[in-house]
Amino acid sequence: MLQDMNPEDIQGPYQEVTLQLYGVGPRRVLWVDEEVPFPDGRLIVSRTDLKGVITHCNASFVAMSGYSREELIGAEHSILRHPDMPAIAFKGLWDDVEAGKSWHGYVKNLRKDGKFYWVHAAVVPNIRGGKVVGYTSVRRKPSRHKVDEASELYKKLLAEEKGQ
């Protein structure tokens, strides 16, 4: 179970919403409209179990997320869910990887401090003995053009989800 975000971790005025996270339940998230640029030449790597619980993360993941390694290991990957991300984007991801396929797309992630960062993510199933045992995700710096496209699409999808 993910804990709600802590206002003490956020610097300055923030927005607040409760998200319904797939397989996890509600979580109060706090965010500020400030992007942290993805560093050139870095890759974020993580592995999860079948339910999306983080079992491994590299130093780049720790640095970009703002969480400690201890906070990340054992947490649901949705700890990074930004409220600007529509649920349908994650449904597509889960549909693909649970079917044994790879997935890639653009994701706006929420840091512990309420700031955000964009990634181009690739998620692949980890197969052992013919069975999917978990997933590996590798994230890299996205092009600004693709971020702008994804941002516009996600705004439309969120409006549809809210019935607007």
DSSP file (Angstrom, degrees, kcal/mol; ACC not computed):
  #  RESIDUE AA STRUCTURE BP1 BP2  ACC     N-H-->O    O-->H-N    N-H-->O    O-->H-N    TCO  KAPPA ALPHA  PHI   PSI    X-CA   Y-CA   Z-CA
    1    1 A M              0   0    0      0, 0.0     2,-0.2     0, 0.0    24,-0.1   0.000 360.0 360.0 360.0 122.9    0.0    0.0    0.0
    2    2 A L        -     0   0    0     24,-0.1     2,-0.2    22,-0.1     3,-0.1  -0.540 360.0-129.7 -75.2 137.4    1.5    3.3   -1.1
    3    3 A Q        -     0   0    0     -2,-0.2     3,-0.1     1,-0.1    -1,-0.1  -0.522  29.7 -98.0 -80.9 154.6    1.5    6.0    1.5
    4    4 A D        -     0   0    0     -2,-0.2    25,-0.2     1,-0.1    -1,-0.1  -0.328  49.3 -93.3 -63.3 154.0    0.1    9.5    0.7
    5    5 A M        -     0   0    0     23,-2.6    -1,-0.1     1,-0.1   108,-0.1  -0.397  39.4-121.2 -69.6 151.7    2.7   12.1   -0.2
    6    6 A N    >   -     0   0    0    106,-0.2     3,-2.2     1,-0.1     4,-0.4  -0.843   4.6-145.6-100.8 122.3    4.0   14.2    2.6
    7    7 A P  G >  S+     0   0    0      0, 0.0     3,-1.3     0, 0.0    -1,-0.1   0.788  98.9  67.1 -55.0 -27.6    3.6   18.0    2.4
    8    8 A E  G 3  S+     0   0    0      1,-0.3   105,-0.0     3,-0.1    -3,-0.0   0.713  94.7  57.4 -67.1 -19.2    6.9   18.4    4.2
    9    9 A D  G <  S+     0   0    0     -3,-2.2     2,-0.4   103,-0.1    -1,-0.3   0.597  94.0  82.1 -84.2 -11.2    8.7   16.9    1.1
   10   10 A I    <   -     0   0    0     -3,-1.3     2,-0.6    -4,-0.4   104,-0.1  -0.797  69.5-146.9-101.3 133.1    7.2   19.6   -1.2
   11   11 A Q        -     0   0    0    102,-0.6    -3,-0.1    -2,-0.4    -2,-0.0  -0.877  63.7 -10.0-100.7 123.1    8.8   23.1   -1.5
   12   12 A G  S    S-     0   0    0     -2,-0.6     2,-0.1     2,-0.0    -2,-0.0  -0.255 110.2 -19.0  88.4-176.9    6.4   25.9   -2.2
   13   13 A P        -     0   0    0      0, 0.0     2,-0.3     0, 0.0    -2,-0.1  -0.355  68.6-175.3 -67.1 142.9    2.8   25.9   -3.1
   14   14 A Y        -     0   0    0     18,-0.1     2,-0.3    -4,-0.1    18,-0.2  -0.885  24.0-122.7-135.9 164.7    1.4   22.7   -4.5
   15   15 A Q  E     -A   31   0A   0     16,-3.0    16,-2.1    -2,-0.3     2,-0.4  -0.728  27.1-153.7-102.3 159.2   -1.7   21.1   -5.9
   16   16 A E  E     +A   30   0A   0     -2,-0.3     2,-0.3    14,-0.2    14,-0.2  -0.995  20.7 156.4-139.8 140.3   -3.3   18.1   -4.4
   17   17 A V  E     -A   29   0A   0     12,-1.9    12,-3.1    -2,-0.4     2,-0.6  -0.978  36.4-123.3-154.2 155.2   -5.5   15.2   -5.7
   18   18 A T  E     -A   28   0A   0     -2,-0.3     2,-0.3    10,-0.2    10,-0.3  -0.929  29.5-158.2-103.5 121.7   -6.4   11.7   -4.7
   19   19 A L  E     -A   27   0A   0      8,-2.9     8,-2.0    -2,-0.6     2,-0.8  -0.761  15.7-135.1 -97.7 143.3   -5.6    9.2   -7.5
   20   20 A Q  E     -A   26   0A   0     -2,-0.3     2,-0.4     6,-0.2    -2,-0.0  -0.883  28.6-156.6 -93.2 106.7   -7.2    5.8   -7.8
   21   21 A L  E >>  -A   25   0A   0      4,-2.9     4,-2.9    -2,-0.8     3,-2.2  -0.739  22.3-107.4 -93.4 130.0   -4.2    3.6   -8.6
   22   22 A Y  T 34 S-     0   0    0     -2,-0.4    56,-0.1     1,-0.3    -1,-0.1  -0.303 100.9  -2.9 -56.7 125.1   -4.9    0.3  -10.4
   23   23 A G  T 34 S+     0   0    0      1,-0.1    -1,-0.3    -2,-0.1    -2,-0.0   0.428 132.4  64.3  74.3  -1.2   -4.4   -2.6   -8.0
   24   24 A V  T <4 S-     0   0    0     -3,-2.2    -2,-0.2     1,-0.2    -1,-0.1   0.718  88.4-140.1-119.8 -42.6   -3.3   -0.3   -5.2
   25   25 A G  E  <  -A   21   0A   0     -4,-2.9    -4,-2.9   -24,-0.1    -1,-0.2  -0.719  50.7  -7.5 107.0-161.8   -6.3    1.9   -4.3
   26   26 A P  E     +A   20   0A   0      0, 0.0     2,-0.3     0, 0.0    -6,-0.2  -0.403  55.2 177.2 -76.8 146.1   -6.4    5.6   -3.5
   27   27 A R  E     -A   19   0A   0     -8,-2.0    -8,-2.9    -2,-0.1     2,-0.5  -0.958  26.3-133.1-146.4 129.5   -3.3    7.7   -2.9
   28   28 A R  E     -A   18   0A   0     -2,-0.3   -23,-2.6   -10,-0.3     2,-0.4  -0.708  29.7-169.1 -80.8 123.4   -3.1   11.5   -2.2
   29   29 A V  E     -A   17   0A   0    -12,-3.1   -12,-1.9    -2,-0.5     2,-0.4  -0.894  10.3-159.0-117.1 148.8   -0.5   13.1   -4.5
   30   30 A L  E     +A   16   0A   0     -2,-0.4     2,-0.3   -14,-0.2   -14,-0.2  -0.972  18.1 174.2-124.0 135.7    1.0   16.5   -4.3
   31   31 A W  E     -A   15   0A   0    -16,-2.1   -16,-3.0    -2,-0.4     2,-0.3  -0.993  22.9-155.6-147.8 154.7    2.6   18.3   -7.2
   32   32 A V        -     0   0    0     82,-2.3     2,-1.8    -2,-0.3   -18,-0.1  -0.885  36.1-112.0-119.9 154.5    4.2   21.5   -8.4
   33   33 A D  S    S+     0   0    0     -2,-0.3     2,-0.4    82,-0.1    82,-0.1  -0.472  75.3 118.0 -89.2  68.2    4.4   22.6  -12.0
   34   34 A E        -     0   0    0     -2,-1.8    82,-2.2    80,-0.3     2,-0.3  -0.976  51.7-146.5-138.0 122.1    8.2   22.3  -12.3
   35   35 A E  B     -b  116   0B   0     -2,-0.4    82,-0.2    80,-0.2    -2,-0.0  -0.673   1.5-151.9 -89.3 139.1   10.0   20.0  -14.6
   36   36 A V        -     0   0    0     80,-3.2    82,-0.3    -2,-0.3    -2,-0.0  -0.956  30.2-123.3-103.7 116.4   13.4   18.3  -13.8
   37   37 A P        -     0   0    0      0, 0.0    80,-0.0     0, 0.0   104,-0.0  -0.322  19.8-116.0 -65.3 140.4   15.2   17.7  -17.1
   38   38 A F        -     0   0    0     80,-0.1     2,-0.1   104,-0.1    81,-0.0  -0.613  39.0-114.1 -72.0 128.2   16.2   14.2  -17.8
   39   39 A P    >   -     0   0    0      0, 0.0     3,-1.2     0, 0.0   102,-0.2  -0.374  28.8-107.1 -70.4 142.2   20.0   14.1  -17.9
   40   40 A D  T 3  S+     0   0    0      1,-0.2     3,-0.1    -2,-0.1   100,-0.0  -0.337  99.4  16.4 -61.2 143.7   21.7   13.4  -21.2
   41   41 A G  T 3  S+     0   0    0      1,-0.2     2,-0.3   100,-0.1    -1,-0.2   0.554  98.1 118.2  74.2   8.5   23.4   10.0  -21.5
   42   42 A R    <   -     0   0    0     -3,-1.2    99,-0.5    18,-0.0     2,-0.4  -0.786  45.0-159.6-108.9 152.6   21.6    8.4  -18.5
   43   43 A L        -     0   0    0     -2,-0.3     2,-0.5    97,-0.1    17,-0.3  -0.993  10.1-145.3-127.0 137.7   19.3    5.4  -18.4
   44   44 A I  E     -C  139   0B   0     95,-2.6    95,-3.0    -2,-0.4     2,-0.4  -0.900  23.6-174.8 -98.7 128.8   16.8    4.7  -15.6
   45   45 A V  E     +C  138   0B   0     -2,-0.5    13,-2.1    93,-0.2     2,-0.3  -0.983  10.3 159.3-128.1 135.1   16.5    0.9  -15.0
   46   46 A S  E     -CD 137  57B   0     91,-2.1    91,-2.9    -2,-0.4     2,-0.4  -0.987  21.9-151.7-147.3 158.0   14.1   -0.9  -12.7
   47   47 A R  E     -CD 136  56B   0      9,-2.0     8,-3.1    -2,-0.3     9,-1.5  -0.963  15.2-173.3-125.9 147.6   12.6   -4.4  -12.3
   48   48 A T  E     -CD 135  54B   0     87,-2.6    87,-1.8    -2,-0.4     6,-0.2  -0.880  24.0-114.1-131.1 165.8    9.3   -5.3  -10.8
   49   49 A D    >   -     0   0    0      4,-2.0     3,-1.6    -2,-0.3    85,-0.2  -0.180  56.0 -78.1 -81.7-171.5    7.4   -8.4   -9.8
   50   50 A L  T 3  S+     0   0    0     83,-0.4    84,-0.1     1,-0.3    -1,-0.0   0.705 131.9  51.4 -66.0 -20.7    4.2   -9.4  -11.6
   51   51 A K  T 3  S-     0   0    0      2,-0.1    -1,-0.3   -28,-0.0    83,-0.0   0.376 121.8-100.9 -98.5   4.2    2.2   -6.8   -9.6
   52   52 A G  S <  S+     0   0    0     -3,-1.6    25,-2.9     1,-0.3     2,-0.5   0.649  70.3 149.4  87.5  15.3    4.4   -3.9  -10.4
   53   53 A V  B     -H   76   0C   0     23,-0.2    -4,-2.0    24,-0.1    -1,-0.3  -0.728  52.8-113.5 -83.9 128.3    6.3   -3.9   -7.0
   54   54 A I  E     +D   48   0B   0     21,-3.2    20,-2.9    -2,-0.5    -6,-0.3  -0.418  41.6 166.7 -68.5 126.8    9.8   -2.6   -7.5
   55   55 A T  E     +     0   0B   0     -8,-3.1     2,-0.3     1,-0.4    -7,-0.2   0.554  68.5  18.0-112.9 -16.7   12.5   -5.3   -6.8
   56   56 A H  E     +D   47   0B   0     -9,-1.5    -9,-2.0    16,-0.1    -1,-0.4  -0.984  59.3 174.6-153.8 143.7   15.5   -3.4   -8.3
   57   57 A C  E     -D   46   0B   0     -2,-0.3   -11,-0.2   -11,-0.2     2,-0.1  -0.981  22.2-132.4-150.1 143.9   16.4    0.1   -9.2
   58   58 A N     >  -     0   0    0    -13,-2.1     4,-1.8    -2,-0.3     3,-0.4  -0.354  35.4 -98.4 -89.2 174.7   19.6    1.7  -10.5
   59   59 A A  H  > S+     0   0    0      1,-0.2     4,-2.6     2,-0.2     5,-0.2   0.826 121.7  58.3 -63.5 -33.0   21.2    4.9   -9.2
   60   60 A S  H  > S+     0   0    0    -17,-0.3     4,-2.6     2,-0.2    -1,-0.2   0.883 105.3  50.6 -64.4 -37.3   19.7    7.0  -12.0
   61   61 A F  H  > S+     0   0    0     -3,-0.4     4,-2.4   -16,-0.2     6,-0.3   0.934 110.9  48.4 -64.2 -46.1   16.2    6.0  -10.9
   62   62 A V  H  X S+     0   0    0     -4,-1.8     4,-1.6     1,-0.2     5,-0.3   0.938 114.3  46.4 -58.6 -48.0   17.0    6.9   -7.3
   63   63 A A  H  < S+     0   0    0     -4,-2.6    -2,-0.2     1,-0.2    -1,-0.2   0.923 116.3  42.6 -64.3 -45.8   18.4   10.3   -8.4
   64   64 A M  H  < S+     0   0    0     -4,-2.6    -1,-0.2     1,-0.2    -2,-0.2   0.853 115.2  48.8 -72.1 -33.9   15.5   11.2  -10.8
   65   65 A S  H  < S-     0   0    0     -4,-2.4    47,-2.7    -5,-0.2    48,-0.3   0.781  95.8-136.8 -77.4 -26.2   12.7   10.0   -8.5
   66   66 A G     <  +     0   0    0     -4,-1.6     2,-0.2     1,-0.3    -3,-0.1   0.410  67.3 115.6  81.5  -3.6   13.9   11.8   -5.4
   67   67 A Y  S    S-     0   0    0     -5,-0.3    -1,-0.3    -6,-0.3    -2,-0.2  -0.625  70.4-111.8 -92.3 156.8   13.2    8.7   -3.3
   68   68 A S     >  -     0   0    0     -2,-0.2     4,-1.8     1,-0.1     3,-0.3  -0.468  29.0-110.9 -78.4 160.7   15.8    6.7   -1.5
   69   69 A R  H  > S+     0   0    0      1,-0.2     4,-2.8     2,-0.2    -1,-0.1   0.893 120.8  55.5 -56.7 -39.7   16.6    3.2   -2.8
   70   70 A E  H  4 S+     0   0    0      1,-0.2    -1,-0.2     2,-0.2    -3,-0.0   0.853 107.1  48.8 -65.1 -34.2   15.0    1.9    0.5
   71   71 A E  H  4 S+     0   0    0     -3,-0.3    -1,-0.2     1,-0.1    -2,-0.2   0.825 114.9  45.7 -72.6 -30.9   11.8    3.8   -0.3
   72   72 A L  H >< S+     0   0    0     -4,-1.8     3,-2.3     2,-0.1   -18,-0.4   0.915  92.4  82.6 -80.1 -45.0   11.6    2.5   -3.8
   73   73 A I  T 3< S+     0   0    0     -4,-2.8   -18,-0.2     1,-0.3     3,-0.1  -0.453 106.4  15.2 -65.8 124.0   12.4   -1.2   -3.2
   74   74 A G  T 3  S+     0   0    0    -20,-2.9    -1,-0.3     1,-0.4     2,-0.2   0.300 103.3 114.6  94.5  -8.5    9.1   -2.9   -2.2
   75   75 A A  S <  S-     0   0    0     -3,-2.3   -21,-3.2   -21,-0.2    -1,-0.4  -0.636  75.4-103.0 -91.7 152.5    7.0    0.1   -3.4
   76   76 A E  B >   -H   53   0C   0    -23,-0.3     3,-2.1    -2,-0.2   -23,-0.2  -0.498  28.1-122.9 -68.9 142.6    4.5   -0.1   -6.3
   77   77 A H  G >  S+     0   0    0    -25,-2.9     3,-1.8     1,-0.3    -1,-0.1   0.759 106.9  77.6 -60.3 -22.6    5.9    1.5   -9.4
   78   78 A S  G >   +     0   0    0      1,-0.3     3,-1.9   -26,-0.2    -1,-0.3   0.475  63.5  94.6 -68.2   1.0    2.8    3.7   -9.4
   79   79 A I  G <  S+     0   0    0     -3,-2.1    -1,-0.3     1,-0.3    -2,-0.1   0.751  86.7  51.0 -57.8 -21.8    4.6    5.7   -6.7
   80   80 A L  G <  S+     0   0    0     -3,-1.8    30,-3.0    -4,-0.1     2,-0.3   0.372  78.9 133.9 -95.3   2.4    5.7    7.8   -9.7
   81   81 A R  B <   -E  109   0B   0     -3,-1.9    28,-0.1    28,-0.2   -62,-0.1  -0.376  42.5-155.1 -65.5 117.1    2.1    8.3  -11.1
   82   82 A H    >   -     0   0    0     26,-0.9     3,-2.1    -2,-0.3    26,-0.1  -0.706  21.6-125.2 -88.2 142.4    1.6   11.9  -12.1
   83   83 A P  T 3  S+     0   0    0      0, 0.0    -1,-0.1     0, 0.0    -2,-0.1   0.651 107.7  67.5 -65.4 -12.6   -2.0   13.1  -12.1
   84   84 A D  T 3  S+     0   0    0     24,-0.1    74,-0.2     2,-0.1    -3,-0.0   0.540  81.6  93.2 -80.4  -5.9   -1.5   14.3  -15.7
   85   85 A M  S <  S-     0   0    0     -3,-2.1     2,-0.1    23,-0.1    22,-0.0  -0.783  76.9-133.2 -91.3 122.3   -1.2   10.7  -16.8
   86   86 A P    >>  -     0   0    0      0, 0.0     3,-1.0     0, 0.0     4,-0.8  -0.432  13.5-125.8 -72.4 147.6   -4.5    9.1  -17.9
   87   87 A A  H >> S+     0   0    0      1,-0.2     4,-1.9     2,-0.2     3,-0.6   0.838 106.8  66.7 -60.2 -33.9   -5.3    5.7  -16.6
   88   88 A I  H 3> S+     0   0    0      1,-0.3     4,-2.1     2,-0.2    -1,-0.2   0.811  92.3  61.3 -61.7 -29.4   -5.8    4.3  -20.1
   89   89 A A  H <> S+     0   0    0     -3,-1.0     4,-1.4     1,-0.2    -1,-0.3   0.906 108.7  42.0 -62.5 -40.6   -2.1    4.8  -20.8
   90   90 A F  H <X S+     0   0    0     -4,-0.8     4,-2.8    -3,-0.6     5,-0.2   0.796 107.9  60.2 -78.4 -28.1   -1.2    2.4  -18.0
   91   91 A K  H  X S+     0   0    0     -4,-1.9     4,-2.9     2,-0.2     5,-0.2   0.933 105.8  48.9 -61.8 -43.9   -4.0    0.0  -19.1
   92   92 A G  H  X S+     0   0    0     -4,-2.1     4,-2.1     2,-0.2    -2,-0.2   0.906 110.9  50.2 -60.7 -42.3   -2.3   -0.3  -22.5
   93   93 A L  H  X S+     0   0    0     -4,-1.4     4,-2.6     2,-0.2     5,-0.3   0.959 114.2  43.5 -59.4 -52.4    1.0   -1.0  -20.8
   94   94 A W  H  X S+     0   0    0     -4,-2.8     4,-2.4     1,-0.2     5,-0.2   0.887 110.9  54.6 -65.0 -39.5   -0.4   -3.7  -18.5
   95   95 A D  H  X S+     0   0    0     -4,-2.9     4,-0.9    -5,-0.2    -1,-0.2   0.929 113.2  43.7 -58.5 -44.0   -2.4   -5.3  -21.3
   96   96 A D  H ><>S+     0   0    0     -4,-2.1     5,-2.6    -5,-0.2     3,-0.6   0.962 116.6  42.4 -67.5 -52.6    0.8   -5.6  -23.4
   97   97 A V  H ><5S+     0   0    0     -4,-2.6     3,-1.6     1,-0.3    -2,-0.2   0.865 111.6  54.3 -69.5 -33.5    3.2   -6.9  -20.8
   98   98 A E  H 3<5S+     0   0    0     -4,-2.4    -1,-0.3    -5,-0.3    -2,-0.2   0.765 106.0  54.7 -68.6 -22.2    0.7   -9.3  -19.2
   99   99 A A  T <<5S-     0   0    0     -4,-0.9    -1,-0.3    -3,-0.6    -2,-0.2   0.358 126.0-105.1 -87.4   4.6    0.3  -10.8  -22.7
  100  100 A G  T < 5S+     0   0    0     -3,-1.6     2,-0.2     1,-0.3    -3,-0.2   0.600  81.7 125.2  84.1  11.6    4.1  -11.3  -22.9
  101  101 A K      < -     0   0    0     -5,-2.6    -1,-0.3    -6,-0.2     2,-0.2  -0.615  61.2-114.5 -99.4 161.1    4.7   -8.4  -25.2
  102  102 A S        -     0   0    0     -2,-0.2     2,-0.3    22,-0.1    22,-0.2  -0.561  29.2-158.9 -86.9 161.4    7.0   -5.4  -24.8
  103  103 A W  E     - F   0 123B   0     20,-2.4    20,-3.2    -2,-0.2     2,-0.3  -0.983  10.3-177.4-137.7 146.6    5.6   -1.9  -24.5
  104  104 A H  E     + F   0 122B   0     -2,-0.3     2,-0.3    18,-0.2    18,-0.2  -0.994  19.8 125.6-144.2 150.2    7.1    1.5  -25.1
  105  105 A G  E     - F   0 121B   0     16,-2.1    16,-3.3    -2,-0.3     2,-0.4  -0.980  54.5 -75.1-178.9-178.5    5.7    5.0  -24.6
  106  106 A Y  E     - F   0 120B   0     -2,-0.3     2,-0.4    14,-0.2    14,-0.2  -0.852  43.2-173.3-104.7 133.1    6.1    8.5  -23.1
  107  107 A V  E     - F   0 119B   0     12,-2.2    12,-2.1    -2,-0.4     2,-0.7  -0.984  22.1-145.8-133.4 134.6    5.4    8.9  -19.4
  108  108 A K  E     - F   0 118B   0     -2,-0.4   -26,-0.9    10,-0.2     2,-0.3  -0.896  29.3-159.8 -96.1 115.7    5.3   11.9  -17.1
  109  109 A N  E     -EF  81 117B   0      8,-3.2     8,-1.8    -2,-0.7     2,-0.5  -0.725  11.2-134.1-102.9 148.0    6.6   10.8  -13.7
  110  110 A L  E     - F   0 116B   0    -30,-3.0     6,-0.2    -2,-0.3     2,-0.1  -0.867  19.1-146.6-101.0 127.0    6.1   12.4  -10.3
  111  111 A R    >   -     0   0    0      4,-3.2     3,-1.7    -2,-0.5   -45,-0.2  -0.410  28.5-107.0 -84.9 165.7    9.0   12.9   -8.0
  112  112 A K  T 3  S+     0   0    0    -47,-2.7  -106,-0.2     1,-0.3   -46,-0.1   0.833 121.0  55.8 -60.2 -33.1    9.0   12.7   -4.2
  113  113 A D  T 3  S-     0   0    0    -48,-0.3  -102,-0.6  -103,-0.1    -1,-0.3   0.366 121.6-106.4 -84.6   6.2    9.4   16.5   -4.1
  114  114 A G  S <  S+     0   0    0     -3,-1.7   -82,-2.3     1,-0.3   -80,-0.3   0.298  84.2 118.8  88.9 -10.3    6.3   17.0   -6.3
  115  115 A K        -     0   0    0    -84,-0.2    -4,-3.2   -82,-0.1    -1,-0.3  -0.279  53.6-136.1 -78.1 173.9    8.3   18.0   -9.4
  116  116 A F  E     -bF  35 110B   0    -82,-2.2   -80,-3.2    -6,-0.2     2,-0.3  -0.873  16.5-167.3-131.9 164.2    8.0   16.0  -12.6
  117  117 A Y  E     - F   0 109B   0     -8,-1.8    -8,-3.2    -2,-0.3     2,-0.3  -0.986  18.0-131.9-148.4 147.5   10.2   14.5  -15.3
  118  118 A W  E     - F   0 108B   0     -2,-0.3     2,-0.3   -82,-0.3   -10,-0.2  -0.758  25.2-179.5 -99.8 145.3    9.4   12.9  -18.7
  119  119 A V  E     - F   0 107B   0    -12,-2.1   -12,-2.2    -2,-0.3     2,-0.6  -0.962  32.2-132.5-136.6 155.5   10.8    9.6  -20.0
  120  120 A H  E     -GF 140 106B   0     20,-2.5    20,-2.2    -2,-0.3     2,-0.3  -0.971  42.3-162.2-101.4 115.4   10.6    7.5  -23.0
  121  121 A A  E     -GF 139 105B   0    -16,-3.3   -16,-2.1    -2,-0.6     2,-0.4  -0.782  21.5-169.5-108.4 142.4   10.0    4.1  -21.4
  122  122 A A  E     -GF 138 104B   0     16,-2.0    16,-2.5    -2,-0.3     2,-0.4  -1.000  10.2-169.8-124.8 128.9   10.4    0.5  -22.7
  123  123 A V  E     -GF 137 103B   0    -20,-3.2   -20,-2.4    -2,-0.4    14,-0.2  -0.978   5.7-180.0-122.8 129.1    9.0   -2.3  -20.6
  124  124 A V  E     -G  136   0B   0     12,-2.7    12,-2.7    -2,-0.4     2,-0.2  -0.964  29.8-112.4-128.1 144.7    9.7   -5.9  -21.3
  125  125 A P  E     -G  135   0B   0      0, 0.0     2,-0.6     0, 0.0    10,-0.3  -0.494  24.5-132.7 -70.8 143.2    8.5   -9.1  -19.6
  126  126 A N  E     -G  134   0B   0      8,-3.2     7,-3.2    -2,-0.2     8,-0.9  -0.892  26.8-163.1 -94.6 118.7   11.2  -11.1  -17.8
  127  127 A I  E     +G  132   0B   0     -2,-0.6     2,-0.4     5,-0.2     5,-0.2  -0.907  14.7 174.6-112.4 126.6   10.7  -14.8  -18.8
  128  128 A R  E >  S-G  131   0B   0      3,-2.9     3,-1.8    -2,-0.5    -2,-0.0  -0.996  74.6  -8.2-129.7 125.7   12.2  -17.7  -16.9
  129  129 A G  T 3  S-     0   0    0     -2,-0.4    -1,-0.1     1,-0.3     3,-0.1   0.835 130.5 -55.4  59.1  32.7   11.4  -21.3  -17.8
  130  130 A G  T 3  S+     0   0    0      1,-0.2     2,-0.4    -3,-0.0    -1,-0.3   0.502 118.3 106.5  80.5   3.3    8.8  -20.1  -20.3
  131  131 A K  E <  S- G   0 128B   0     -3,-1.8    -3,-2.9     0, 0.0     2,-0.5  -0.921  74.3-118.6-118.3 142.3    6.9  -18.1  -17.6
  132  132 A V  E     + G   0 127B   0     -2,-0.4    -5,-0.2    -5,-0.2     3,-0.1  -0.666  34.8 171.4 -74.3 124.2    6.7  -14.3  -17.1
  133  133 A V  E     -     0   0B   0     -7,-3.2   -83,-0.4    -2,-0.5     2,-0.3   0.465  59.0 -40.0-114.3  -6.4    8.2  -13.7  -13.6
  134  134 A G  E     - G   0 126B   0     -8,-0.9    -8,-3.2   -85,-0.2     2,-0.3  -0.977  62.2 -90.9 169.3-166.1    8.4   -9.9  -13.7
  135  135 A Y  E     -CG  48 125B   0    -87,-1.8   -87,-2.6    -2,-0.3     2,-0.4  -0.983  15.7-151.0-140.6 147.4    9.2   -6.9  -15.8
  136  136 A T  E     -CG  47 124B   0    -12,-2.7   -12,-2.7    -2,-0.3     2,-0.4  -0.970  13.3-165.1-117.2 135.5   12.1   -4.7  -16.6
  137  137 A S  E     -CG  46 123B   0    -91,-2.9   -91,-2.1    -2,-0.4     2,-0.5  -0.979   5.1-171.0-122.4 132.0   11.8   -1.1  -17.6
  138  138 A V  E     -CG  45 122B   0    -16,-2.5   -16,-2.0    -2,-0.4     2,-0.4  -0.988   9.8-168.7-120.8 125.9   14.4    1.1  -19.2
  139  139 A R  E     +CG  44 121B   0    -95,-3.0   -95,-2.6    -2,-0.5     2,-0.3  -0.917   7.1 176.5-118.5 141.4   13.8    4.8  -19.5
  140  140 A R  E     - G   0 120B   0    -20,-2.2   -20,-2.5    -2,-0.4   -97,-0.1  -0.825  43.8 -70.9-133.4 173.0   15.7    7.4  -21.5
  141  141 A K        -     0   0    0    -99,-0.5     2,-0.2    -2,-0.3   -22,-0.1  -0.481  51.8-142.8 -67.2 128.1   15.5   11.0  -22.3
  142  142 A P        -     0   0    0      0, 0.0     2,-0.2     0, 0.0  -104,-0.1  -0.509  20.9-100.8 -88.4 160.6   12.6   11.7  -24.6
  143  143 A S     >  -     0   0    0     -2,-0.2     4,-2.0     1,-0.1     5,-0.2  -0.556  26.8-126.6 -74.7 147.4   12.7   14.2  -27.5
  144  144 A R  H  > S+     0   0    0      1,-0.2     4,-2.6     2,-0.2     5,-0.2   0.869 110.3  57.9 -63.1 -36.6   10.9   17.5  -26.6
  145  145 A H  H  > S+     0   0    0      1,-0.2     4,-2.0     2,-0.2    -1,-0.2   0.922 108.4  45.0 -59.2 -45.1    8.7   17.1  -29.7
  146  146 A K  H  > S+     0   0    0      2,-0.2     4,-2.8     1,-0.2    -1,-0.2   0.858 111.1  53.8 -69.4 -35.0    7.4   13.7  -28.5
  147  147 A V  H  X S+     0   0    0     -4,-2.0     4,-2.8     2,-0.2    -2,-0.2   0.929 108.7  49.3 -62.5 -44.9    6.9   15.0  -25.0
  148  148 A D  H  X S+     0   0    0     -4,-2.6     4,-1.9     2,-0.2    -2,-0.2   0.909 112.6  47.6 -61.9 -42.3    4.7   17.9  -26.5
  149  149 A E  H  X S+     0   0    0     -4,-2.0     4,-2.3     2,-0.2    -2,-0.2   0.938 114.0  46.5 -62.9 -47.3    2.7   15.4  -28.6
  150  150 A A  H  X S+     0   0    0     -4,-2.8     4,-3.0     1,-0.2     5,-0.2   0.898 109.4  55.0 -63.1 -40.8    2.2   13.0  -25.6
  151  151 A S  H  X S+     0   0    0     -4,-2.8     4,-1.9     1,-0.2    -1,-0.2   0.915 109.8  46.0 -60.1 -44.6    1.2   15.9  -23.3
  152  152 A E  H  X S+     0   0    0     -4,-1.9     4,-1.7     2,-0.2    -1,-0.2   0.917 113.8  48.6 -65.3 -43.8   -1.5   17.0  -25.7
  153  153 A L  H  X S+     0   0    0     -4,-2.3     4,-2.5     1,-0.2    -2,-0.2   0.925 110.6  50.9 -61.6 -44.5   -2.8   13.5  -26.2
  154  154 A Y  H  X S+     0   0    0     -4,-3.0     4,-2.6     1,-0.2    -1,-0.2   0.855 105.9  55.5 -65.2 -34.9   -2.9   12.9  -22.4
  155  155 A K  H  X S+     0   0    0     -4,-1.9     4,-2.0    -5,-0.2    -1,-0.2   0.921 110.6  45.8 -61.1 -43.2   -4.8   16.1  -21.8
  156  156 A K  H  X S+     0   0    0     -4,-1.7     4,-2.1     2,-0.2    -2,-0.2   0.919 113.3  48.6 -65.4 -44.5   -7.5   14.9  -24.3
  157  157 A L  H  X S+     0   0    0     -4,-2.5     4,-2.4     1,-0.2    -2,-0.2   0.890 110.6  50.9 -65.7 -39.1   -7.6   11.4  -22.7
  158  158 A L  H  X S+     0   0    0     -4,-2.6     4,-2.0     2,-0.2    -1,-0.2   0.912 108.7  51.9 -63.3 -41.8   -7.9   12.8  -19.2
  159  159 A A  H  <>S+     0   0    0     -4,-2.0     5,-3.1     1,-0.2     4,-0.3   0.901 110.4  48.9 -61.6 -40.5  -10.8   15.0  -20.3
  160  160 A E  H ><5S+     0   0    0     -4,-2.1     3,-1.2     3,-0.2    -1,-0.2   0.906 109.1  52.4 -64.0 -41.7  -12.5   11.9  -21.7
  161  161 A E  H 3<5S+     0   0    0     -4,-2.4    -1,-0.2     1,-0.3    -2,-0.2   0.857 111.3  46.9 -62.5 -34.6  -11.9   10.0  -18.5
  162  162 A K  T 3<5S-     0   0    0     -4,-2.0    -1,-0.3    -5,-0.2    -2,-0.2   0.440 116.6-116.1 -87.4   0.5  -13.5   12.8  -16.5
  163  163 A G  T < 5       0   0    0     -3,-1.2    -3,-0.2    -4,-0.3    -2,-0.1   0.801 360.0 360.0  72.9  29.6  -16.4   13.0  -18.9
  164  164 A Q      <       0   0    0     -5,-3.1    -4,-0.2    -6,-0.2    -5,-0.1   0.432 360.0 360.0 -97.7 360.0  -15.6   16.5  -20.1
